Amino acid sequence: MPDMAIAEYSGVPMVESLEDLRKKVEEELLPRIVSGLTSDSGTTAKAMGEIEPDQRAIVFRGSLEEVNDYFQHQLWSDGLPIIPPTLAKVDRFLQFTNRDPNEVIGRVPVANRLATVWNIAVNGVMAGCRPEYLPVLLAAVEAITDPAYKIEDAGSTPGWESLIVVSGPIAKELGFHSGQGVMRPGFQANTSVGRFLRLFLRNMGGFHHAPEGADKGSIGQSFLVAAAENEDAVAAIGWQPYSVDRGFKAGDNIVTVQSVVAISAPVYTGSENVIEHAEIIADVIGQRACGYWTAIGMVYSHWHPLLMLGPSIAGVFARAGWSKDDLRNYLYENVRIKASLAQRYAWYAGPTGFRIEAEVKKGLLSKAYAESDDPDRLVPVFQRPEWIGIMVAGDEGRNQSKGYVSNHTQGPPVSKLVRLPSNWQRLLDGS
Protein backbone atom coordinates (compact mmCIF):
# COMPACT_ATOMS: atom_id res chain seq x y z
CA MET A 1 0.00 0.00 0.00
CA PRO A 2 1.87 3.11 -1.17
CA ASP A 3 1.72 6.16 1.09
CA MET A 4 -0.05 4.31 3.90
CA ALA A 5 -1.42 6.77 6.44
CA ILE A 6 -0.04 6.84 9.98
CA ALA A 7 -2.31 7.13 13.02
CA GLU A 8 -0.21 8.45 15.87
CA TYR A 9 -1.04 8.16 19.57
CA SER A 10 -0.54 11.58 21.11
CA GLY A 11 1.32 10.80 24.28
CA VAL A 12 3.34 8.11 26.05
CA PRO A 13 1.07 5.18 26.99
CA MET A 14 3.52 3.71 29.52
CA VAL A 15 3.38 6.79 31.78
CA GLU A 16 -0.34 7.63 31.53
CA SER A 17 -3.27 6.46 33.60
CA LEU A 18 -5.52 3.70 32.29
CA GLU A 19 -8.39 6.20 32.09
CA ASP A 20 -6.41 8.66 29.97
CA LEU A 21 -5.11 5.83 27.79
CA ARG A 22 -8.61 4.50 27.09
CA LYS A 23 -9.97 7.96 26.37
CA LYS A 24 -7.22 8.83 23.88
CA VAL A 25 -7.57 5.50 22.08
CA GLU A 26 -11.35 5.80 21.77
CA GLU A 27 -11.63 9.51 21.00
CA GLU A 28 -8.41 10.21 19.06
CA LEU A 29 -6.57 7.13 17.85
CA LEU A 30 -9.42 4.99 16.54
CA PRO A 31 -10.94 7.82 14.40
CA ARG A 32 -7.49 8.43 12.92
CA ILE A 33 -7.10 4.73 12.09
CA VAL A 34 -10.52 4.59 10.41
CA SER A 35 -9.82 7.77 8.47
CA GLY A 36 -6.43 6.55 7.33
CA LEU A 37 -7.81 3.24 6.07
CA THR A 38 -10.85 4.70 4.32
CA SER A 39 -9.60 7.89 2.67
CA ASP A 40 -7.20 8.73 -0.14
CA SER A 41 -3.98 10.24 1.15
CA GLY A 42 -3.93 12.50 -1.89
CA THR A 43 -0.52 11.44 -3.13
CA THR A 44 0.70 8.72 -5.40
CA ALA A 45 4.02 7.03 -4.81
CA LYS A 46 6.24 7.12 -7.86
CA ALA A 47 8.50 4.32 -8.90
CA MET A 48 12.05 4.80 -7.67
CA GLY A 49 13.28 5.17 -11.22
CA GLU A 50 11.03 8.20 -11.69
CA ILE A 51 12.18 10.09 -8.62
CA GLU A 52 15.87 9.23 -8.50
CA PRO A 53 18.42 10.33 -11.07
CA ASP A 54 20.33 7.99 -13.33
CA GLN A 55 23.37 6.62 -11.55
CA ARG A 56 25.82 8.46 -13.82
CA ALA A 57 23.90 11.73 -13.82
CA ILE A 58 25.64 14.85 -12.48
CA VAL A 59 23.31 16.04 -9.71
CA PHE A 60 25.31 19.09 -8.62
CA ARG A 61 28.39 21.12 -9.49
CA GLY A 62 30.21 23.43 -7.11
CA SER A 63 33.00 23.88 -4.59
CA LEU A 64 33.64 21.39 -1.81
CA GLU A 65 31.75 23.63 0.60
CA GLU A 66 28.84 24.05 -1.83
CA VAL A 67 28.65 20.29 -2.45
CA ASN A 68 28.54 19.59 1.27
CA ASP A 69 25.85 22.21 1.84
CA TYR A 70 23.78 20.75 -0.98
CA PHE A 71 24.14 17.17 0.26
CA GLN A 72 23.26 18.24 3.79
CA HIS A 73 20.14 20.04 2.54
CA GLN A 74 19.12 16.93 0.57
CA LEU A 75 19.54 14.75 3.71
CA TRP A 76 22.34 12.81 1.97
CA SER A 77 24.86 13.53 4.72
CA ASP A 78 25.26 12.46 8.36
CA GLY A 79 26.20 15.94 9.52
CA LEU A 80 29.91 15.43 8.88
CA PRO A 81 31.69 16.60 5.72
CA ILE A 82 31.47 14.05 2.90
CA ILE A 83 33.84 13.31 0.02
CA PRO A 84 32.00 14.29 -3.18
CA PRO A 85 31.22 11.05 -5.06
CA THR A 86 32.51 12.08 -8.46
CA LEU A 87 32.26 9.59 -11.31
CA ALA A 88 36.04 9.22 -11.33
CA LYS A 89 36.13 8.33 -7.61
CA VAL A 90 33.26 5.86 -7.92
CA ASP A 91 34.87 4.21 -10.94
CA ARG A 92 38.11 3.85 -8.96
CA PHE A 93 36.19 1.95 -6.25
CA LEU A 94 34.61 -0.33 -8.83
CA GLN A 95 38.03 -1.51 -9.96
CA PHE A 96 38.23 -3.48 -6.69
CA THR A 97 35.44 -5.90 -7.58
CA ASN A 98 34.57 -8.16 -10.50
CA ARG A 99 30.87 -7.66 -9.81
CA ASP A 100 28.64 -5.72 -12.18
CA PRO A 101 27.93 -2.18 -10.90
CA ASN A 102 24.21 -2.81 -11.44
CA GLU A 103 24.17 -6.07 -9.47
CA VAL A 104 21.51 -5.93 -6.78
CA ILE A 105 22.90 -6.94 -3.39
CA GLY A 106 19.55 -6.68 -1.62
CA ARG A 107 16.65 -4.43 -0.76
CA VAL A 108 17.00 -1.87 2.04
CA PRO A 109 13.84 -1.26 4.06
CA VAL A 110 12.13 0.97 5.01
CA ALA A 111 12.66 3.13 1.93
CA ASN A 112 12.91 -0.15 -0.02
CA ARG A 113 15.64 1.08 -2.30
CA LEU A 114 17.76 -1.51 -4.05
CA ALA A 115 21.32 -1.80 -2.76
CA THR A 116 23.60 -2.15 -5.78
CA VAL A 117 27.35 -2.42 -6.18
CA TRP A 118 27.20 1.10 -7.64
CA ASN A 119 25.40 2.89 -4.79
CA ILE A 120 27.47 1.01 -2.21
CA ALA A 121 30.58 2.43 -3.90
CA VAL A 122 28.99 5.91 -3.93
CA ASN A 123 28.33 5.83 -0.20
CA GLY A 124 31.80 4.39 0.40
CA VAL A 125 33.34 7.39 -1.35
CA MET A 126 31.18 9.77 0.67
CA ALA A 127 32.15 8.13 3.98
CA GLY A 128 35.88 8.56 3.32
CA CYS A 129 36.64 4.90 2.63
CA ARG A 130 39.57 3.86 0.45
CA PRO A 131 38.68 2.11 -2.84
CA GLU A 132 40.18 -1.18 -1.68
CA TYR A 133 37.64 -1.37 1.16
CA LEU A 134 34.84 -2.04 -1.36
CA PRO A 135 34.75 -5.87 -0.92
CA VAL A 136 34.27 -5.36 2.83
CA LEU A 137 31.48 -2.83 2.20
CA LEU A 138 29.73 -5.24 -0.15
CA ALA A 139 29.87 -8.04 2.44
CA ALA A 140 28.54 -5.70 5.14
CA VAL A 141 25.55 -4.75 2.98
CA GLU A 142 24.95 -8.41 2.15
CA ALA A 143 24.75 -9.01 5.91
CA ILE A 144 22.32 -6.21 6.74
CA THR A 145 20.03 -6.94 3.79
CA ASP A 146 19.80 -10.61 4.76
CA PRO A 147 16.18 -10.97 6.02
CA ALA A 148 17.54 -12.53 9.23
CA TYR A 149 19.08 -9.18 10.19
CA LYS A 150 15.72 -7.33 10.19
CA ILE A 151 17.23 -4.03 9.11
CA GLU A 152 13.69 -2.66 8.81
CA ASP A 153 13.85 -2.27 12.60
CA ALA A 154 17.06 -0.19 12.61
CA GLY A 155 15.01 2.89 13.49
CA SER A 156 13.29 1.39 16.54
CA THR A 157 13.09 3.41 19.74
CA PRO A 158 16.03 1.74 21.61
CA GLY A 159 18.32 3.47 19.10
CA TRP A 160 20.64 0.53 18.45
CA GLU A 161 23.62 0.68 16.11
CA SER A 162 25.24 -1.90 13.89
CA LEU A 163 28.73 -3.17 14.77
CA ILE A 164 30.93 -4.58 11.99
CA VAL A 165 33.60 -7.16 12.86
CA VAL A 166 36.18 -7.93 10.14
CA SER A 167 37.92 -11.32 10.33
CA GLY A 168 40.65 -13.04 8.35
CA PRO A 169 43.83 -11.93 6.56
CA ILE A 170 42.00 -9.06 4.87
CA ALA A 171 41.84 -7.19 8.18
CA LYS A 172 45.63 -6.80 8.19
CA GLU A 173 45.83 -6.25 4.43
CA LEU A 174 43.48 -3.27 4.67
CA GLY A 175 44.89 -1.86 7.90
CA PHE A 176 42.00 -2.62 10.25
CA HIS A 177 43.17 -1.99 13.80
CA SER A 178 42.61 -4.57 16.56
CA GLY A 179 44.84 -3.28 19.36
CA GLN A 180 44.87 -0.42 21.85
CA GLY A 181 41.93 1.91 21.21
CA VAL A 182 40.30 -0.50 18.76
CA MET A 183 36.87 1.15 19.14
CA ARG A 184 38.16 4.74 18.93
CA PRO A 185 37.73 6.85 15.77
CA GLY A 186 41.08 7.60 14.19
CA PHE A 187 42.03 4.45 12.29
CA GLN A 188 40.91 5.04 8.71
CA ALA A 189 39.68 1.55 7.90
CA ASN A 190 37.79 1.06 11.17
CA THR A 191 36.33 4.57 11.25
CA SER A 192 35.33 5.05 7.62
CA VAL A 193 33.79 1.57 7.28
CA GLY A 194 31.77 2.09 10.46
CA ARG A 195 30.65 5.49 9.22
CA PHE A 196 29.80 4.02 5.82
CA LEU A 197 27.17 1.70 7.27
CA ARG A 198 25.39 4.49 9.15
CA LEU A 199 25.52 6.75 6.06
CA PHE A 200 24.26 3.93 3.84
CA LEU A 201 21.30 3.30 6.14
CA ARG A 202 20.40 7.00 6.03
CA ASN A 203 20.63 7.30 2.28
CA MET A 204 19.31 3.94 1.14
CA GLY A 205 17.02 2.96 4.02
CA GLY A 206 15.63 6.37 4.98
CA PHE A 207 16.90 6.15 8.57
CA HIS A 208 17.24 9.85 9.35
CA HIS A 209 15.52 12.31 11.66
CA ALA A 210 13.58 14.50 9.25
CA PRO A 211 9.78 14.44 9.78
CA GLU A 212 9.37 11.67 7.22
CA GLY A 213 12.49 9.82 8.35
CA ALA A 214 12.47 6.29 9.76
CA ASP A 215 14.92 6.79 12.64
CA LYS A 216 12.77 6.89 15.77
CA GLY A 217 15.52 6.19 18.29
CA SER A 218 14.33 7.91 21.46
CA ILE A 219 17.85 9.03 22.40
CA GLY A 220 20.08 6.92 20.17
CA GLN A 221 23.85 6.70 19.95
CA SER A 222 26.61 7.50 17.49
CA PHE A 223 27.78 5.08 14.83
CA LEU A 224 30.28 2.44 15.93
CA VAL A 225 33.65 2.13 14.23
CA ALA A 226 34.30 -1.30 12.72
CA ALA A 227 36.32 -3.77 14.78
CA ALA A 228 38.88 -6.42 13.91
CA GLU A 229 39.92 -9.35 16.06
CA ASN A 230 43.55 -9.74 17.13
CA GLU A 231 43.93 -13.13 15.45
CA ASP A 232 47.65 -13.29 16.24
CA ALA A 233 46.84 -13.14 19.95
CA VAL A 234 44.08 -15.72 19.49
CA ALA A 235 46.47 -18.13 17.76
CA ALA A 236 49.14 -17.59 20.41
CA ILE A 237 46.84 -18.73 23.23
CA GLY A 238 45.44 -21.67 21.26
CA TRP A 239 41.88 -20.45 20.80
CA GLN A 240 39.95 -20.42 17.53
CA PRO A 241 39.18 -17.02 16.01
CA TYR A 242 35.74 -15.44 16.04
CA SER A 243 35.26 -16.41 12.38
CA VAL A 244 35.35 -20.11 13.32
CA ASP A 245 32.72 -19.49 16.02
CA ARG A 246 30.60 -18.05 13.22
CA GLY A 247 30.83 -21.26 11.21
CA PHE A 248 33.70 -20.48 8.84
CA LYS A 249 37.23 -21.83 8.48
CA ALA A 250 40.20 -20.13 10.10
CA GLY A 251 41.73 -17.88 7.45
CA ASP A 252 38.43 -17.08 5.74
CA ASN A 253 37.79 -13.40 5.14
CA ILE A 254 34.40 -12.63 6.65
CA VAL A 255 32.36 -9.67 7.81
CA THR A 256 29.96 -10.07 10.73
CA VAL A 257 27.38 -7.41 11.56
CA GLN A 258 25.27 -7.32 14.72
CA SER A 259 23.19 -4.83 16.65
CA VAL A 260 24.49 -3.04 19.75
CA VAL A 261 21.92 -1.38 21.99
CA ALA A 262 24.21 -0.80 24.99
CA ILE A 263 27.87 -1.11 26.00
CA SER A 264 29.14 -2.16 29.42
CA ALA A 265 31.54 -0.24 31.61
CA PRO A 266 35.21 -1.12 31.05
CA VAL A 267 35.87 -4.30 33.01
CA TYR A 268 39.23 -4.64 34.78
CA THR A 269 40.15 -8.04 36.20
CA GLY A 270 43.37 -9.18 37.82
CA SER A 271 44.20 -12.45 39.53
CA GLU A 272 46.06 -15.71 39.09
CA ASN A 273 42.74 -17.42 39.79
CA VAL A 274 40.69 -17.71 36.60
CA ILE A 275 37.42 -17.88 38.55
CA GLU A 276 38.00 -14.37 39.90
CA HIS A 277 38.20 -13.06 36.33
CA ALA A 278 35.03 -14.94 35.40
CA GLU A 279 33.19 -13.62 38.47
CA ILE A 280 33.90 -9.96 37.64
CA ILE A 281 32.98 -10.40 33.97
CA ALA A 282 29.78 -12.14 35.04
CA ASP A 283 28.95 -9.30 37.42
CA VAL A 284 29.77 -6.23 35.31
CA ILE A 285 28.99 -7.46 31.80
CA GLY A 286 26.46 -10.16 32.63
CA GLN A 287 24.51 -8.90 35.63
CA ARG A 288 24.82 -5.15 35.22
CA ALA A 289 24.99 -4.54 31.46
CA CYS A 290 22.98 -7.50 30.17
CA GLY A 291 20.69 -8.13 33.13
CA TYR A 292 18.28 -5.29 32.44
CA TRP A 293 17.93 -5.94 28.70
CA THR A 294 17.64 -9.72 29.00
CA ALA A 295 13.90 -9.26 29.52
CA ILE A 296 13.53 -8.07 25.93
CA GLY A 297 15.67 -10.98 24.80
CA MET A 298 13.25 -13.28 26.61
CA VAL A 299 10.25 -11.63 24.95
CA TYR A 300 11.63 -12.44 21.50
CA SER A 301 13.56 -15.60 22.49
CA HIS A 302 16.57 -14.33 20.59
CA TRP A 303 19.60 -12.55 22.06
CA HIS A 304 23.29 -12.39 21.18
CA PRO A 305 25.53 -10.31 23.49
CA LEU A 306 29.20 -9.97 22.49
CA LEU A 307 32.21 -10.05 24.84
CA MET A 308 35.36 -8.26 23.68
CA LEU A 309 38.15 -9.69 25.83
CA GLY A 310 41.51 -7.98 26.08
CA PRO A 311 44.32 -10.29 24.86
CA SER A 312 45.83 -10.59 28.36
CA ILE A 313 42.47 -11.62 29.83
CA ALA A 314 41.80 -14.17 27.10
CA GLY A 315 45.28 -15.52 27.85
CA VAL A 316 44.39 -16.06 31.52
CA PHE A 317 41.42 -18.22 30.56
CA ALA A 318 43.38 -20.16 27.93
CA ARG A 319 46.31 -20.89 30.28
CA ALA A 320 43.84 -22.21 32.84
CA GLY A 321 42.53 -24.63 30.25
CA TRP A 322 39.29 -22.76 29.60
CA SER A 323 37.86 -22.69 26.08
CA LYS A 324 35.42 -20.05 24.90
CA ASP A 325 32.64 -22.56 25.54
CA ASP A 326 33.79 -22.97 29.13
CA LEU A 327 33.44 -19.23 29.65
CA ARG A 328 30.07 -19.20 27.92
CA ASN A 329 28.79 -22.02 30.12
CA TYR A 330 30.06 -20.29 33.26
CA LEU A 331 28.17 -17.13 32.35
CA TYR A 332 25.01 -19.06 31.52
CA GLU A 333 25.07 -20.90 34.84
CA ASN A 334 26.09 -18.02 37.09
CA VAL A 335 24.38 -14.87 35.77
CA ARG A 336 20.79 -14.83 37.02
CA ILE A 337 17.90 -12.39 37.52
CA LYS A 338 14.63 -12.57 39.44
CA ALA A 339 11.80 -13.69 37.15
CA SER A 340 9.51 -10.98 38.56
CA LEU A 341 12.10 -8.31 37.85
CA ALA A 342 12.59 -9.47 34.26
CA GLN A 343 8.82 -9.32 33.67
CA ARG A 344 8.70 -5.87 35.25
CA TYR A 345 11.47 -4.61 32.94
CA ALA A 346 9.64 -6.07 29.92
CA TRP A 347 6.39 -4.37 30.95
CA TYR A 348 8.07 -0.95 31.10
CA ALA A 349 9.54 -1.44 27.63
CA GLY A 350 6.13 -2.16 26.12
CA PRO A 351 5.47 -5.95 26.00
CA THR A 352 2.89 -5.74 28.83
CA GLY A 353 1.54 -9.23 28.13
CA PHE A 354 4.87 -11.02 28.52
CA ARG A 355 4.85 -13.90 31.01
CA ILE A 356 7.86 -16.19 31.39
CA GLU A 357 5.76 -19.29 32.14
CA ALA A 358 3.75 -18.83 28.94
CA GLU A 359 6.92 -18.61 26.86
CA VAL A 360 8.24 -21.81 28.44
CA LYS A 361 4.99 -23.61 27.58
CA LYS A 362 5.35 -22.47 23.97
CA GLY A 363 8.88 -23.87 23.90
CA LEU A 364 10.39 -20.42 23.30
CA LEU A 365 12.25 -20.43 26.62
CA SER A 366 13.91 -23.48 28.18
CA LYS A 367 12.59 -25.29 31.26
CA ALA A 368 15.34 -23.58 33.26
CA TYR A 369 13.04 -20.54 33.33
CA ALA A 370 10.20 -22.43 35.04
CA GLU A 371 11.86 -24.62 37.65
CA SER A 372 9.32 -23.34 40.20
CA ASP A 373 6.37 -20.95 40.36
CA ASP A 374 8.13 -18.60 42.79
CA PRO A 375 7.92 -15.14 41.17
CA ASP A 376 11.31 -14.29 42.67
CA ARG A 377 13.08 -17.43 41.43
CA LEU A 378 16.37 -16.78 39.66
CA VAL A 379 16.38 -17.39 35.91
CA PRO A 380 19.28 -17.23 33.41
CA VAL A 381 20.20 -13.85 31.96
CA PHE A 382 21.82 -15.53 28.94
CA GLN A 383 19.22 -17.69 27.21
CA ARG A 384 21.66 -20.04 25.51
CA PRO A 385 25.42 -20.21 26.13
CA GLU A 386 26.14 -20.67 22.42
CA TRP A 387 24.50 -17.30 21.71
CA ILE A 388 27.25 -15.43 23.60
CA GLY A 389 29.82 -14.06 21.14
CA ILE A 390 33.46 -13.85 22.25
CA MET A 391 36.24 -12.04 20.40
CA VAL A 392 39.72 -10.86 21.39
CA ALA A 393 40.80 -7.25 20.81
CA GLY A 394 42.10 -4.19 22.62
CA ASP A 395 45.26 -3.16 24.46
CA GLU A 396 47.63 -6.10 24.97
CA GLY A 397 49.29 -4.20 27.82
CA ARG A 398 46.16 -3.76 29.93
CA ASN A 399 43.67 -6.01 31.72
CA GLN A 400 40.43 -4.67 30.26
CA SER A 401 37.40 -6.24 28.59
CA LYS A 402 34.03 -4.89 27.50
CA GLY A 403 30.54 -6.18 26.72
CA TYR A 404 28.20 -5.26 23.85
CA VAL A 405 24.47 -5.87 24.36
CA SER A 406 22.46 -6.81 21.27
CA ASN A 407 18.81 -5.98 20.54
CA HIS A 408 17.10 -9.40 20.42
CA THR A 409 15.73 -10.29 16.92
CA GLN A 410 16.72 -6.88 15.63
CA GLY A 411 20.25 -7.27 14.29
CA PRO A 412 21.34 -10.75 15.35
CA PRO A 413 24.89 -11.57 14.16
CA VAL A 414 24.95 -12.22 10.41
CA SER A 415 28.23 -13.19 8.71
CA LYS A 416 29.15 -13.06 5.03
CA LEU A 417 32.25 -14.05 3.09
CA VAL A 418 34.27 -11.24 1.53
CA ARG A 419 34.45 -11.84 -2.23
CA LEU A 420 37.75 -10.62 -3.67
CA PRO A 421 38.47 -9.97 -7.36
CA SER A 422 40.83 -12.36 -9.16
CA ASN A 423 43.55 -9.69 -9.42
CA TRP A 424 43.23 -8.65 -5.76
CA GLN A 425 46.92 -8.68 -4.85
CA ARG A 426 47.91 -6.73 -7.95
CA LEU A 427 45.24 -4.14 -7.18
CA LEU A 428 46.47 -3.83 -3.60
CA ASP A 429 50.07 -3.44 -4.72
CA GLY A 430 48.99 -0.64 -7.03
CA SER A 431 46.89 1.18 -4.48
N, C-alpha and C positions, 0 to 999 in steps of 0.2 A: 504494500500500500504506500505509494509515494506521498510524501508530505503529510504523514499521519499526524493528527492533532495531538497535543499534549494537554492533559488535565492535571494541573498542579495543585497539591494540597498546600494551603497557605498557613504554614506554621511548622512546628516540630512535634509530631505525634508523641514521641517518647517523653516529653516533658510537660504535656498538657493533661488536664483532667479528663476522665472518661466522658463526662458530660459535654465538655467543649469539643472533644474529638468527635463524638456522635453528631453534634450539631453541625460542625463544619463539613463532615462527610455528607450528611443528608441535605443541607441547605446550599453548599457551595460545590463540593467535589462531584457528587452524582450528576447535577445539571450540566456541569462542564463535560463530563464523560459522555452523556447522552448527546449533547450538542456536537462534540467532536466526532462522534460516530455517525451522525445523521446529517451533517452539513458539509458543503464543499468548502475546502480551505481557501479556494480562490486562486491557487497557484498550481502549476503543473510542473512536475520535475522533468528536467531535460536529461537526455542521455549524456553521459560524461563526455563523449566525443564532441557534443555541441557546446559545452560550456568550458572545456579546457583546450588550450592551444595545442597545435601539433608539437611533437616533442622537439623538433629542430627549429621551431619558430623563435624569433628574437622578441622577447616580451618587454624588454626595456633596455635603453641605452643611457649611460651617464657615468659620472664619477663613482668611485668606490663609496663615498658618502651618500650620493644620490641613490645608488643601487640598494644600499642597506636601508635607507629611509623607505624606499618603495617596497622592498620585501617586508619590512616591518608593518607597513600600512596594509599590505595584502594578507597579513597573518601567516607569512611564509618563514618567519624567523622566530627563534626562541628568546629573543630579547638581547642576545649577544651578537656581535658582528659576524656576518657570514662571508665566506669566500664566494664571489659571484660565479655561478656555474656556467661559464662560457662553453661554447661547443668544443673548443680546443681542449679545455680541461676535462670535460666529460669523455671525449674521445680517448684521451690519455688513460683514464680509468679503465675504459673498455678493452684496452690492450691486455689487461691482466685477467681476462677470462676468454674461454672459447665459446661461451654461450651467446646466443643471439640477443641483441639489445632489446628486442621485442618479446623475448620469452617471459611468460607470466609465471612468477614465483608463487603467487597466491593472492587472495583477496584480503583487503584490510578493512574490517569493520571499524567504526560504525559508518564512515563515509562510503564504504564499499568500493573504494578505488582499487584498481588492479596494481599490484606490486610487480614491476617489471625490472629486468636487469638495468634498463636505461634510467628509470627514476630512482632506483637505488644508488646508481652512480652519481646522479644529480645531487641527491641529499648527502652523499659521502663527500662530494666536493664542498658543499655548503658548510658541512660540519668541521672542515679542516683536516679530513683524513688524507693520507697519502694514497696514490693510485694503487699501490700494491696491497692495500688493505681490502680491496674489493671482494676477493673470495670469502673473507671473514664476514663482511657485511651481507653478502648473499646468503651465507649459512645462517646468520642471525635472523634475517627476514624469513627464511624457510622455517625457522623454529617458531617465531611468533605468529606466523600465518597458519601453522598446523592447528587444526580445530581443537586439539587437546589443550592448547595454550589458553584458549578463550580470551583472545586479545580484545574482543568486544567489551570486556569488563575492565579495560585499563583505565577508564575514567570513573570507576566506582568511588564512593565517598571515603574509604580508608586512605586513598591517595597513594597506592603502592607504586613502586618503580620496578623496572626490569633490570636484572643484573646479568651481564654477559660474563661467562668464564671461558677462556680460550685454552685449549689443551693440545699437547703434541709439539713436534719440532717447530711448527709454524710460529708458535709464540716467541721463541728465540729469534727466528729468522726475521720477524717483523718488529722486534724490539719491544714486545710486551713485557712490562715490568712485573716481577713477582716478589720482590724483596721489601726492604724497609719503605714504608709509606705507600704500599701497593694500592690502597684505595684513595690516595690523594690525587687531585688534578695536578698535572705538570709533566707526566710522561705522555708523549704525543699519541702513541698507539692506544694506550688505555683510555686517555681522556677523550680523544676525538671519536673513537668507536663508541664509547658510552654516550657521548653527546649525539652522535648520529642516530642512535635508536630513538631517543626522545624526540629529535627533530623530525625523523621519519614518521613517528606516530602522530605528531601534530599535522604534518603536511599531507600524509596519505590516509590517516585514520580520522582526522578531524578532532583530535584530542587537544583542544586549546580552550581558553577561558572566555572567549567572546560569547555574547548572548546565545548564539546558536551552536557554540562549541560543546564537545562531548566530555570534557574533563570536569567532573563534578567532585573532585577530591576536596573534602571539607577544609583541610589545612594543607595536605600534600607534603612533598619533599622534593629536593633537587634530584636531577638525574644522577645515576651512579656511574662512575668510571668503570670500564671493563677490568676484569681481573684475570690473572694467569696463575697457574699453580707452579710452585717451585718443584719441578719434577726431578731435579738433581738431588734435592734434599729428600724427596720421597724415595728415590732409588737407594740413597745412602743408608736409610734406616730399614730398608727391606719391605716397605709397603708398596701396594699397587697405586698408581695414580688415579685421580678422580675420573679420568676417561674410562678406565676399566670398570669402576663402580657404575658407570653409566651404560655399560654393556658393549663397549668397544675394546679393541686390542690396544695394548701399550704401544705407543708410537703413532697411533692414528691422530690425524688433525681433526679435532671436533670443536664445535661451539655449542655451549649449553646456555640456555636462557631460563631464568626463573624469576618469579615475583619476589620483592622484598617490601614488606609493609612496616617493618621496624628493625632496628639494630640494637644489639645489647651494649651495655657498658663494656669498656676494655677489661678483659679478665686476666689478672696476673696470678700465676700459680708458681709455687716454689717448694719443692720437697724431694727427698730421695724416695719417698713412698708414693707410688703411683696412685694409690687410692685417694690421697689428699688432693692431687690434681683433679681427679675425677669428681670428687665431692664439690670443689669450688666451681668447676664447669657446670655441674648439675644444678648448683644453687643459682649462679648468676645468669647463665644462658638458659638453662632449663626452667627453673622455678620462676625467676624474676622476669626474664624477657619473653619466654614462650608461654609461661603459665597463664597469663591473662588471655592471650589470643588462641589458646588451644580450644576454647569453647566454640569458636567459629570453625576451627578445623573439625571438631566433633559434629557440628551441624551438617557439614558437607561431606564428612567422612573422607577427607582428602587433605593432607597437610605435609609439607616438605621443608622443614627448617634446615639451614646450612650452617655448619661449624667451620670457621676458618681458623685452623690451629697454627700457631707460630712454629717454625721448624724445630726449635729447641723443645717445645712441649710435645710435639709429635714424637720426637726422639725419646722422650721419657717413657711414653707408652710403649713404643716399639722395643726398647731395651728391656722392659719388664715383661715382654712376651705378649703384649696386647696387640690384637689386630684392630682394624677399624670396627669390625663387627663386635668385638668385645666391648669397645667403648659405646657403641650403639646400644647393645643389650644392657649395659650398666645404666645408661640414661633412661631407657625404657622402664627398667625395674625400679629405679630409685627416685624418679621425678614424678611427684603425685600432686593432685589438687582435690579439694573437697568437691563431691559431685554437686552439692547445692550451690557452691560458689561458681562452678562452671556454668550451671544453668542460669544463674543470676547474671553473669557476664554476657551470656548469649541474649538474654531478654533485653538488656540495655542496648545491645547492638542492633536489635530489630527482630530476630527470630523468636517471637514471644511464645510460639507453640512448641519450642524444642524441649523434649524430655529424653534423658539419656536412656531410660528403660525402654522406651518405644523404639529408639534406634537400634538397641541390642536385639529386640524381637524381630526387627526387619533384617537383621544380619549385617547392618551397616557399621556397627561397633562390636568389638569382640566381647566375649562373656566376662572378660576382666573388668568391664565397666558395670557389671550387675552382679557382683559376688554377694551382695546383700541388699536389703531395701533401706538401709540406713542413709538418710539424705546427706549425712556428713561423712560417708565412707570416702576413702581416698581412691581416686581413679588415675590411670596413667595420663600424663601430659602429652607424651609422644604416642600416637596411636599405633604405629608399627615401627619397630627398630630399623627396618630396612628403608624407611622413608627419610631417615636422617642423613643428610649429605655431609660429607667430611672432605675438606681439601686442606692443603698445606701451603701457606703463604705468609708473608710479613717479615719482620726484622729477625734475622738469624741470631742477632746478639741480644735479644730481649726475650722475656718469658710471658708474652702476651698472646691471647687468642680473642676471638670475637664471634658472636652469633648473629645470623640473619634470619628473621622470621618471615615465612612465606604467607601468602594470602589464600589458603585452602585451594579450591578448584580454579581460582583465578591465577594463572601463571604458574602451574606446576612445572618442574624442570623438564625441558624438552631439548634434546641434543640432536645435532645434525653434523654430518661429515662435511669438511671443507673440500670443495672440488677445485683442484688446481689445474691450470692450463698445461698442455704438454711441454711447452717451452718455459716453464716456471723459473728454473734456475737461471736461464739466460736473461729473462726479464728482470729478475732480482739483481743480477750482476750489472745490468744496464741502468738500474734505477738509482 
